[in-house]
Amino acid sequence: MMIAAPPTLVLLVDDYADNRDIYVQFLTYSGLRVEEAENGHQALDKAFALKPDVIVMDLSLPGLDGWEATRRLKEDPRTRDIPVIALTGHALAGHSKGAFDAGCDAFITKPCLPERLLDEIRAILVPGRPRSGDPTP
Amino acid sequence: MPAARTTAGRVGRRARPDAGAASRLELLESLLVAGDPVQCAQRALSWLQRRAGVHRGLCLASDPGESPRLLPLASLGVPDAAAARFSVDLDMHDHPLTRALLAAGPVLMPSNGSGAPVTPLGKAEVQAIPLAPLRAGDLPAGLLLVTPSTPAVARDARWLGRVLGPRLAALSAAGRLEEAGRRLRRERGLLSSIINAVTDPILLTDGEGRIIIANARAEALLATDDEQSEGRRRAVALNNMLFSAALTRRAIEGAEAPRHEVPLVDPVDGSDLLFELLSTMTSDAREDTGIVSILRNVTDLQRASVELEENYRKLRQTEADARAERDRLDLVIDSVADPILVTDPGGNIVMMNAPAEHLFTAAGTPRAEAERLVQANDAHFSSFVSNLFFEGDSRRRSGSINLVDPGTGAALPMEAISGKIVSEHGEVTALVTILHDRTEELERARLYEELKKVSAELEVKVREATAELVRQNELLRRSHIALEQASALKSQFLANMSHEFRTPLNAILGYTSMLLKGVSGELSAHQRRNLERIDSNSQHLLSIINDILDITRIEAGKMPLTVADFPLVDLVGEVLAEVEPLIARTKLEVTSRIDRALPVLRSDRQKVKQIVINLLTNALKFTPQGWVRLTAAHDPDTDLVAVVVADSGIGISPKDQQVVFEDFRQADDSPTRQYTGAGLGLAICRRLTSMLGGELTVRSAPGEGSAFTLALPRVPKDAG
């Protein structure tokens, strides 16, 4: 394993602790760094503070929900370029549309196996794609 | 009479021997100067008394009138009343005095002691001397009766008879002539005034046509004098000419010609007059033949005749008009279907049309019953009409009479409308009555009433039903709202449940997956097997949750279609690849045969795939051994693309072939059923197929496998 750059930082936002735990375990196991947030406000704070490479956002969150949080992230120049993968247990059509409207870059319906999430993250961080954590060339 | 006595005395004294002759001469002189027969007779009787000593005497004159009689002229020594009463009817030929009158000389009438005296001179002997007539052969002028009948008396009386008779006759004849002349003048005057009173001109003309006598009217037309105007004279001259011509024509044509008309001119006003000439020949022995002409004024008659003719013509014309009018009226009246009757003030029917005759005359078969009904009708009608005649001012009246058809005996309720025909003097001369059968009208009215009643009832019912409907509608609407709300709630609930299920399920699947991947270290074979069971059940649970979610989405209309063109061959390949792990677990022979020429399908690729996968997994699940075959073909006629999944499995009984498409149902619904699954697969497939405009059908029999056919339009209908 050759690591030229620091491992990818994933900000995982989910209010359900066990789900966070699964993804944290697996992503960490797969060699990624993972930061957690359990609500919208926390997500915003950590995003601004840590500038993750990708944000995995559960949409149903207490308080400030995932859609609103994503909108604010995409409105803010500091976090505008960070890809957001929406994750929801709501499979109804309206949800995905609302997610894209809010600025999400990808949309995954639960249940989502950890490896599937890893695949999505890898797909969205394709080589050449500028990562917020990368030094500006 | 002193004068006579003096004279007589003087005569007697003058000649004694000839005293008789002198006395007679004296008498003759006195008789000649006497003016009338009575005076003569008295002088004669006085002379006889003086000369011959006559006591009593009576002088009777013979009156030769229609009933010849002897009438007393003068008497001597006889009471005047008795003398005046005495007369003798000369037709009594046996009377002694009649015989004495007609005797040749004096007759001595002896005294008759016992019988009634013949003369008023008493019972003594009487000398009767006839008085000589004027002309020989005539009836004696009278009879002189004297008493006593001495020879001297007889001598002087006989002489007196000879001289007194002619004198008396002459005197009475002169009296009669004068009387006749007077009478003639009177009669002539009377005749003249009668003739003049006649308004028609009357003329007597001689043979030459000269006018002898003319009445006033004739003179006005035909006579003239110098004082008249020139115009009148000319008119009169013309009239004379015309009249003469008419007389001549009449003379030629004779009296037999029916009428001789003479046109004359009125000299006074010049107007034309027309006369009819009636003339008669008169002949008189002493005069020439004359003609009596009467002109009857027929001017007015002619005018009247012309007018009469004109009037008659007009009358004929009027009559003809009236007849034509009447004929027309008859036609009209007869053509009216309603009975019409005309009644006189006495209530008698004077005219009726054919329909009325049917009611009021027992024509045709005179049955006793019909007769009775006709009489009843007549009585009803008469009563109605007589009421109207006595009703005061109203000229019209309508009412109803109940008559009966004499032919059938059916009741005929009639409406009667009567109008009085009033003369210009205000008298009611007739009454016209029109009867109108109200049977139909009444029937209609009855039906109408019934209809109205039924209609009202119906209306009430409809209103009730409508109210009920409104109420039900409202209930329905509410229940619909409630249902919609419930459905929305259900959908929401299911969506929420699905979410709530997924979250823990996500954790189960996630942890299981990580364990199996060795994230937590190596697993023993036993641990791995158990973990795989957990994983498999979790997957099944997830598929159930997904199915529920699908149905919820379809029902909530939240299953959008994404229509695109795609080749079915590719899709079938994908399906087979995805199901390959399942196929691998079976020992079934799975084949697919896809028509290479299959056209590109335009539909929702994801949905079609979901359906085909479902059908294929079902076939694998319910086929213990044998084969599963997937075929696809296009029918150009219907432009349908059919995907058929057939198997040699357990099959489905006909009664279950519908059940399998219902929610949460399997053919075997029992708690101990052999096959797992929520039973939502086919229900979802059918819903999806219907969304795509296609049809999902099954052909199967127990033990002989099943064949599910998905038929889809190649191109969606609404997309053209």
Chai-1 contact restraints between the chains, C-beta under 6 A:
chainA,res_idxA,chainB,res_idxB,connection_type,confidence,min_distance_angstrom,max_distance_angstrom,comment,restraint_id
A,Y16,B,T503,contact,1.0,0.0,6.0,A-B,restraint_1
A,D18,B,A507,contact,1.0,0.0,6.0,A-B,restraint_2
A,N19,B,N506,contact,1.0,0.0,6.0,A-B,restraint_3
A,N19,B,A507,contact,1.0,0.0,6.0,A-B,restraint_4
A,I22,B,G510,contact,1.0,0.0,6.0,A-B,restraint_5
A,F26,B,M514,contact,1.0,0.0,6.0,A-B,restraint_6
A,Y29,B,V519,contact,1.0,0.0,6.0,A-B,restraint_7
A,G89,B,H499,contact,1.0,0.0,6.0,A-B,restraint_8
A,G89,B,R502,contact,1.0,0.0,6.0,A-B,restraint_9
A,G89,B,T503,contact,1.0,0.0,6.0,A-B,restraint_10
A,H90,B,H499,contact,1.0,0.0,6.0,A-B,restraint_11
A,A91,B,L549,contact,1.0,0.0,6.0,A-B,restraint_12
A,L92,B,A495,contact,1.0,0.0,6.0,A-B,restraint_13
A,L92,B,K558,contact,1.0,0.0,6.0,A-B,restraint_14
A,A93,B,K558,contact,1.0,0.0,6.0,A-B,restraint_15
A,A93,B,P560,contact,1.0,0.0,6.0,A-B,restraint_16
A,K110,B,R502,contact,1.0,0.0,6.0,A-B,restraint_17
A,K110,B,N506,contact,1.0,0.0,6.0,A-B,restraint_18
A,P111,B,R502,contact,1.0,0.0,6.0,A-B,restraint_19
A,P111,B,L505,contact,1.0,0.0,6.0,A-B,restraint_20
A,P111,B,N506,contact,1.0,0.0,6.0,A-B,restraint_21
A,P111,B,L509,contact,1.0,0.0,6.0,A-B,restraint_22
A,P111,B,L542,contact,1.0,0.0,6.0,A-B,restraint_23
A,L113,B,S513,contact,1.0,0.0,6.0,A-B,restraint_24
A,P114,B,G510,contact,1.0,0.0,6.0,A-B,restraint_25
A,P114,B,M514,contact,1.0,0.0,6.0,A-B,restraint_26
